[in-house]
Amino acid sequence: MPLSRLYSIVALYVLTLFFSLAANAQSRIDSLQHALKTKPNQKLVLLIELCWEYRYHHPDSARLYGYQALKIAKQQNKKLYEAEALHNLAVTYEAQGDYRKSLNFNLEALKIRKQLHDDLKTANTLNNIGIAYDELGNFSLSLKYYREAYNTYKKKKHIEGIALVSVNLGILFKAQQDYKNVIKYYREANAIYTQLNKPREIAFTETNLGSVYFYTKQYDSCIYYSLKAQQKLKELNILQFLPTTYTNAGIGYAALGQNSKALQFLETAVALNKKYNNRKELAFSNIHLAKLMLKINKLNEAQKAANEALSIAESIGASKEVMDGKQVLAEILSRKGEFKSAYQLNLSANKIKDSLFQSDKTKLITDYQVRYQTEKKEEQIKLLHQRNTIQQLKLKQRNLLLGGLVALLVGLAIVAYLIVNRRRLKAKAELQTEIIKQQDLASKAVLDAEERERRRIASDLHDGVGQMLSAALMNLNGLFSGLKLPNDTELKAQQVLALVNESYDEMRSISHQMMPNALIKSGLASAVKEFIGKLDKEQLQVTLSTVGLNERLDEQTETVIYRVIQETVNNVIKHAEANKLDIQIIKDEEGIAVTIEDDGKGFEKDKVYLKSGLGLSNIYSRVGFLKGTVDIDSSEGNGTLIAIHLPTINEL
């Protein structure tokens, strides 16, 4: 049985449904026409739907509505509806076999649907274009559009669409007698319909597979799929199409030499085709029944079947079946010895064969002409595209060259600017470095001078004034002890001795504050301990904690830290009204951290300019000289915390 039989089956199946659905369809059309009169704001949609409803049984009326919808859609610039109208108009022309016009409308619809990025509807249009090219005999373009539709459905995972295109690809490859691809696509469609549980479509694809396997001489598969389809059609009660499965199974058994089974199936096929008036199928079944009867040497039965096939084929104008019927009848008559009649039948069959060959040849030539024209146009388009590409490349090269030159000039200008700027910045940086260096040297010189002056004054006080006061005190003590003075005079003498003694102590205190011996001899920790040891513990309790001061620090660093602590403690005593004072000195790899915290009355930082007054300017200047930092945290009633950090000697 030819592969196209499945689609005659589908067509017949649709016709059987047509009359049962006709009343509902007419009712819907009446409803749409009423709405068209009463709902003018929905006119465009209603016209498109009416075009669709009329597409098969009244194509001319369908086009009337379709063209109106297309005009309105273009006027309102509604691309979605314009594509729908074009699609429906294409279907109306396809229904009347005008595939050229159908193709033109589908191509316009395709352009819009691609612009709208409506992938599924684009795939549907691609499939319709494939059908049109197939009917027009252009295999290559048909295959191109089918495959594009197939790939789009696959990308969108729309498996029913994949099955639809697979069926059409099977039909396309059947015309080329490429049965390997026919089987491939029909098996894919069958698998999808099985997955979707669509028993009717499964039965039809299995029927077609049975037919294809006969032509590939895979007779067991031909019988297997024919019997499977037969069972499903019975279950679905689609009895009108059963004869096809019987015919396919019968010719399969005949090819395997199982003549009794073949006879049984072919006779059943003939009987069922008569019952359901499948006339072309009846002619086909009778031809194969006649061949089987001839094979088993039942010439009269063979002649009867051949005559019946020939009569039916001639009445319906089925040229291929007429030719096959005459050929098998000629062979039967030849076996009977009726050579003249057999000869005449062969001549007649050959004429039909030549006619069919000429028709096929004409179709093939037309196909080649279409392909040639298409390929010629494609070559012209390709050539124009190449020329355009060459021109674009030349322009691009020219633009790139100009752009390169401009970029080079700009680059050179930027490089020159960067070099000049770099030199300027380098000179500026060197100048700034030198200024900072000179400032550091000046600061260091000032600090060194200050410390030297402190030492000189301390030394002068101790060695000069101190010695004279000490001698004066000794002399006065010796003088007053050897004299007997009146009481009031003795009292005045004691007061003089007390004043001289107090002056001597004050001088010693000032001398030690200006340059404590402990700082020179024992280092920072000892000097600070000695300093705070002289404070009144009842007035201010001071605690000192030192970490990492096992080795002496740099002389300047020790001096700066001592002076800062000295200045801070004096500020606390004078202004803070504190009871407790905590001092921490910690030396680690990062540097030296000094924290001084009291529980005094504190002050508001935003009300006091920290770098002036309260002796704080001295703290900032000394710490700044060693590139250190000073952080002060204070608020009224919450005491004051001063945190000082000095970097290591390597960082300075």
C-alpha positions, 0 to 999 in steps of 0.5 A: 500500500502506498505511504500516502494512504494514511492521509487519505485515511485521515481525510476520510476520517475528517469527512465522517466527523464533518457532518456531526460537527456541521451543526455546531460549526454553523451555530458558531458562525451564526454567533460570530456574525451576530457579534459582528453586527452588535460588537463593532469594537471587536470587529477585527477579531471576529473577522479573523475568526469568521475567516477561519470557520469558513476556510474549508467549506466556503473558502471564497466567503472566508477570503472575504472576511480575511481580506477585511481583517487584513485591511483593518489590521494594517490600518491599525498597525496591529501586527499580531492580527495582521499575521493571523489574517495572512495565515488564515488567507493562506489556508483558504488558498491551500484548501482550493489547491492554489499552493502558489498563493498560499505560499505567498501569504504564508511567507508574509505571515512568517516575516511578521511572526519572526518580528514578533518573536512568536516562536510556536506560531512561527514554527506553524507557519514554517510547517505550512510553507514546507507543505506548499513547497512540497505540493509545488514539487520543490523538495529542497525548499520544502525540506529546508522549511520543514527542518526549521519548523522541526528545530523550532518545535524541538527548541520550545519542547513542543512535542506535538508540533515535532510529531506534526512536522515528522509526519510531513517530513515522512511524506516528503521523503516518501516522494523521493523514495528515501524510505530510511528517512521516512521510517525515521520520522514516522517512528519519531511521530509514533513515539510522541503520539504514544507518549501523548496517549493519542491512540488514533494518531498512533494507529495511523502512524503504525499503518503507515509504518507497515506500508513503508516496511513493505517497500524496504522489504522488511516484511516481518516489520510490515506485518507487525505494525499492520497487525498492531494498527489493526488492533487499535482501529478495532478498539477505537471502532474506526472500522472504515480504515481496517481494510488498509491494515489487512491489505498491508499484512496480506502483501507482507505474508505473500512476500514471505511465502505464507500464501494461506495467511496472505489469501485470508488477509487479502480476501478480508481486505477486499470484503471490507473495502466493498463494505465501506466503499473504499474504491481505490483501496478495493482496486489495490487489494484486488490487484494484489489478490490477483497476483497471489491467485496467479502465484498459487495457479488459481487462474480463474480466481486471479482473472476475476480479481484482476477484472474487478480491480481494472473496472474499479480503477477505470471508473475512478480514473486511478491511472496507476491502478489501471496500469497495474491491473492490466499488467497482472491481467495480461500475465494471467491471460498469457498463462491461459494461452490467450496471447493476443489479448495479453499482448494488447493489454501489455501495449495498453499498460505500457502506454499508461506507463509512458504517460505516467513516466512523462507526467513524472518526467514533466513534474521532475523537469518542473521541479528541476526548473524551480530548483534551478530558478531558486538556486539561481536567485539564491546565487544572485542574492549570494553574489550581491551579498558578497559584493555588499560584504566586500564594500562593507569590508573596504569601508570598514578597513578604511574606517579602521585605518582612519580610526587607527591613525586618529587613535595613534595621534591621540595615543601619542598626545596622551603619552606626551602629556603623561610623560610631561605630567609625570615629570612635573609630578615627580619634581613636585613630589621631590620638592615636597619630600625635600620640604618635609625633610627640611621641616623634620630636620628643623623640628628635630633641631628645635626639639634637640635644642630645647632638650639641650637647653633644658639640660643646660638650665637643669645643670646650671641650676643644680651645679650653680644655684644649687651649690650656692644655696647649699653653701648658704644653708650650711653657713646659716645653720652654722651661724645660727647654731653658734649664736644665742638669739632672743626668742623673737630673733631666733624665730625669724632666723628659723623662718629664714633657714626654712625659706632657704631650705624650701628654695633649695628643694624647689630648685632641685625639683625644677632641675629634675623636672627639666631633665630627670636623672632617672630618664638619662640613667635608667630609661623611660619606665624608671623615669615615669615611675619616679615622676608619679612617685612624687605625686600626692597619692591621697589627691590622685591615685596613679597606676602605671603599666608597662609592656615590652620595655625590657630594652632602652628606646631611642633617646628622642622617643623616650624624651617625647613620651616622658614629656607627653606623660608629664604634660598630660599628668600636669593637665589632669592635676590642674583641670580634671579634678580626677581621683584616678589616673591609669597610664599604659605603655606598650611596645610591640612590633607595630610601635609604641602605644601610650594610653592615659585615662582619668576619671575626671570631669572631662570636656566637650571636644567640639567646644575646645580647639584641641590643638590649642590650650590645656597644654595639648599643643605641646603634646601634638607637636612632640608626637607629630615630630615622631610621625605619631598620632594622638586620639582624644576621647572625652565628654563632660562627666565621663573623664578623658582618654588620650591614646598615642601611637608612635611607629617603630624606628624603621617606620619613621 
